């Protein structure tokens, strides 16, 4: 399938509505920017569990491991919610899921702030802000934006999904400042107010539905989607999900453990935090570049390049123990891995009908989250067994090779089924 064939439904998709030309570039760009801002604001609650771990654990008198539970369960709800709300968006449009999310995030943060028991705090944060709230601003938004762009779809999706990295750069220092000045309970209430005031107006921009939801054309029945790449849709979806686990197990090793790895080498934790910041910062650049590339060569080939680069930089970590070298490799890792995850959304939109984009993109991104969770935990477990991160890096490389082989297989199949 050529890069032009990446978007077989471009004549049937685009903006529509009174006073708005079909496929209006201006409206599509406004919607894309709104999606970026929604993802940045909507995922603020993800970092509450990180920044507030110590003070909240102390107040509820729980161990550090139990203090980590809210974040873990939040991510589970975040993933499942993306699939659930993505399915609703496929049927009725994304406005209702975003409206639900715009109300659930501030409500969850407020209820968490007034909780008297630890289980109440966990339930509010995970069920309301995770499952029903923040999840609406991730994969459902990515899927929605994919309906409003054709030739520049890859770049548009990369810009929107950069909101998750932008949130990681913006919210932790803000939350830390709030926590230091006001305590964690008042801080959560402040974030709740900010979320409500920003998310609700931004959601109104998504009132218009994409063309495939109002068109009489039965584009979901297009023959090209019956047997994508010679597979059944279920088989191809499974292969994509397996690839997502492989790449993100590998990706999580440096991201989750870079601070600990740096201190093991005799450097300060601050240096490790700076390396993590470099990864995320250059990851945004990588996402934009990969989006541009995918518009020319397709999502699968872009993912293959990203997988190869990620594996190469992972190997470089094993051969460097100098501070300067680690800074350089961290920046290179950000450039290598940042564009990997958006490529899955491009692949889904290439080989599946637009009416299934929400839940299928949600499912594929959920498996990348699972990969990050498994990889982060597994790297720590291997360190506990061996007393060194060397085996952890080798394990990450092995999963990266698996991802490369799976994606390479898809690229070969794509050539056969052009």
N, C-alpha and C positions, 0 to 999 in steps of 0.2 A: 504493500500500500504506500503510495507516494505521499509526500507531505501535503499536497493539495487534497488528497483523498482523506486526510485526517478529519475533515469536516464535511461529511457527505450531506448534512442536512442544513447547510447554511442558507439555502433558499427558503427554508421553512421556519427559521428561527429569527428572533430579533424582538425589539421593543414594539409595543403597540399600545394604542389608546388614543383618546380624544386629544387633538392638538399636538400629537407626537408622531412624527414620520416613522414608518416601518423601518426598524433597524437603525434608529437615530443614534449616531455615534456619541453625541453630547450626553444623551440620557444614559447610555451604556457606561460612559466614563463616570458620570455622577453616581450611578449605582455601584460601580466598582470601588470608588473612593469610600462610599458609605459602608460597603462590605469590609473594607480594610479597617475603618474606624470601629465598626461593630465588633470585629474580631479582637481588636486591641483592647477595647473597653470591656467586652463581654468575658474575657478570660482573666480579668483581674483577680477573681476569687480563686483561681488556680494557685496563685502565689501566696495566698493567705496561709495555707498549710505549711509553706516553706519558711516564710519570714516569721510567722507567729508560732512556730513549733515550740521553741523553748519557753516563752512566757505563758503560753496556753497550757502546755504540759505541766508547768510548775503550779499554775492556779488550780488545775483539776487533779493535781497530785498523781499523775500517771508517768510511766517510764518513757524514755525517749523513743523506744520502739513503738509503744502505743500512741505516742504523740505523732508518729509518722502515718498512722492509719488513716486519718482524714484525707490526706493527700492521695494515698493509694486508692481509697474508695471513691474519691472525687474523680480520679482518672477513669475508673471503671464506669461510673455513671456518665462521664463525659463521652466515652466511646459508645456505650449503648444508646445514649440519648441522641447521638448523631445519626445512628441508624433509624431509630424510631421517628424522630422529627424529620429526617430526610425522606422517609416514606410518606409522611403527611404532606411534605412540600411537593413531592412527586404528584400527588393526587389533587391538591387544592391550592398550591402556590406556597411561597415561603412566608407570606405576611403573618399568618396565624402562628407558626412556630416562633417567629421573631417576637411577636407580641407576647406570647407565653414566656419566652426567655427574658424579655425586658421587664416582666413583672416578677418572675421567679428568682432571678439573680438578686435584686435588692431585698426581696422578702426573705430569701434564704440567709443573706448576710445579716439582716436585722434579727431574725430569730436566733441565729448563731450567737449574736452579740449579747442576747439576754438569756441565754441558756443557763440553767442551774446545774444540770448534769452533763457529763461528758458525752453520753449517748445522744442527748438532744443536740449538742453542738455538731456531732458527726452527722446526724440525720439531716439537719438543716443545710449543712454545707454540701453534703454528697447528693441528696435527693433533689433539693430545690436548685441550688446553684450549679450542681454538676449535671444530673440527669435531665432536668427540665429547663435549665437556664443557659449556662455557658455553651452547652453542646449545640444549641441552635445557631450559634455564631461561628461554628467551625465548618464541618463538612456540608451542612445544608447550604451555607452561604457560598462555599466553593462551588457546589453543584449548580446553584442558581446563577452565579456569574458566568458559568460556562455556557449558558443559554443565550447570553447577550453579546457574545463575541464569536467571530468565525476565524478570519485570517490571523488575528492577534490574540486568539484564545489562550495560548500558552503563556504569553506575557501577562495578560490580564489575571489569570489564575495565580501566577507567581506573585504578582503584586498583592493580591488579596490575602493569600496564605502567608505572606510575610508578616501579617498582623500578629501571628503567634510569636514570632521572634521579637517583633517590636514591643509586644506586651512584656516579654521577658526582660527587655532593656529598660522599659519605662516604669513598670509597677513595683518591682522589689525595692528600689530606693525610696519611692513615694510611700510605700507601706511601712518601711523601716522608720521613715521620718514621722509618720502618723503614730506608730507604735511607741516611739521614744517620747513624743510630746503629749499624747493623749491616752495611752494605754490601748490594749487590743480591743476592748469592747466598744469604746467610742470610735476607734479607727474603723471597725467594721461598719458602723452606722454611717460614717462619713463616706466610705466607699459605696455603700448602698445608695446614698443620695446621689452621688456622682453617676453611678451606673444608671439609675432611673432617669435622671435628667438628660443623659446623653443617648441611651439606648432607645428609649421610646420615640423621640423625634427621628432618629436615624431609621428606625423600622418603618416609618411612614413612607419613606422613599421606595419601599419594596411592595407597595400596594398593587402596582401593575403586575400582571402575570406574563410569563414568557409565551411566545406564540403557540408552542405545541400544546399548551393547556386549553387554548380557546379555538384552535384550528380544527376544522372538520377533517383534515387529512389524517389518516391513520398511520402516522409515521412510526409508531412502535411496532407495526407489522411489516416494516420494510424487510425484504428478503435478505439484505446484507447483514442483518442482525440475528438471523436464525441460527447460523453456524459460524460464529466469529473465529477466524483463524483455523477453521476446520474442527473446532471444539463445540461442545454444547455450551450454552451460556454459563451453566453451573460449573462446568469444568474449568473454563477460562477464569471465572471469578475466583475459584479455589487456587489456581496457579498464581494469580496476582496477589492474593492474600498471603500465600506462602512466601512469595518474593518479598512482601512487605515485612514479614517477620525477620527474614534473613538480613535485610539491609539495616533494620533498626536495632537488632541485637548488636550488630557491628558498630552502628552509630553511637549507641548509648555508652559504650565503654569509655571513650575520652570525655564525653559530655558529663556523665555522672561522676566519674572518678578522677578527673584531671586535678582537682584541688588536693585530694588525698595522695595521688601519685606524685605531685609536685613536692609535697611535704616529706614524702618518703625519700625523695632525692636530696633532701636537706635544704630546700627553699621554703620561703614563708607561704602561708595559706593565701596571703594577699596576692602573691605572684600567680598562684593557681587560679584565683578568682579573675585576675586580669586575662589569663589565657582563655578562660571560659567566655569572658566578654568578647574577646577576639573571635572565638568560634561563632558566636551568635551574630556579631556584627558583620563578619565576612559571609556568614550564612545568608543574610539578607541580600548582599550583592550577588551571591551565587544563585539565589532563587530568581532574581531578575534576569541574569545572564542565561540561565537554563530555560526560562520561559521564552526568551528571544530565540534560543537555539531550537527549542521544540516546535516553534512555529515554522521552522524551515526543514527539519529532518524528522519530526514526529516525537511522540512521548516515549516510545519504547527505546529508540536509539539514544535519546537524551538520558534516559535512565541507565542504559548500559554504560555510557561514558561516565556518568556520575558514580556508578558502582566501581568501575575500574579505578577512577581517581581516588575514591574513598579507601579502597583496599591498599593502594600504593602509599597513601599518607599514613594509614594505620601501621604499615610495615616500617615506615620511617620513625615512628615513635619508639620502636624497639632499639633503634640504633642511635638515639640521641639522649644525652643526660645533661647537656649544658642549658643554661637559662635562655641564652639567645636562640639556640636551636629549638627549644620547646616553644618559644614565642612564635617563631617562624612556622613551625609545623602546625601549631594550633590555628594560625591564620589560614594556612593551606588546607587544613581539615575543614574549616568553615566554608572555604571556597569549593571544596570537593563535595561535601554532603548536603549543603543547603538546598540544592535544587533537586534532590532525590525524591522527596515526598510529593511535591507538586506534580511530578511526572506520572504518578499513579492516577491522579485525577484526569490527566490528558488521555491516558490509555483507556480508562473507563469510558470517557466521552467519545473515543474513537470507535470502540467495538461494541458499545451497548446503546440502545435507544435513549433519547433524552428524557423520556418519561420514567426511566429507571435510574437516572443519574443520582438523585438524592440518596437513596438507600444503598446503592452500590458503591458510590464514593465514600459514604459513611462507613460501610463495612470494610472497605480496603484500608481506610485511614485508621479504623479501630484496630486492625491487625498490626499496623505500624506502631500504635500505642502499646499493644501487647508485646511487640518486639522490644520496645524501649524498656518496658517493665522487666521482662525476662533478662534482657542483657544487663541492665543495671544491677539486678539482684545476682545474676550468675557471676558477674565479674567480681562482686564482693565475696561470694561463696568460694570462688576459686582462689581468691587472695587469702581467705581464712585457712584454706587447705594447704596452700603452698608458701604463704608468707611473702609472696611477691606478685607483682602485676604482670610479669612476663607471660605466664600461662593465660591470663585474662586477655591480653592482647592477641595471643595466638588463637584463642577461642573466637575472638571477634573477627579475626582474619578468616577463619574457617567458615563462619556464617556469611561473611562477605563473598567468599568464593561461591557458596551455594546460591546466593542472590544473583551473582554475575552469570552463573550457568543457566539459571531459570530465565533471566531476562534475555540472555543470548539466544536461548531456544525460541523465545517469543519473536525476536527479531528475524530469525531464520524462517519461522513460520509465516511471518508477515511478507517476506519476499515471495514465498510460494503462493500465497493467497492474495496477491495484488488484484 
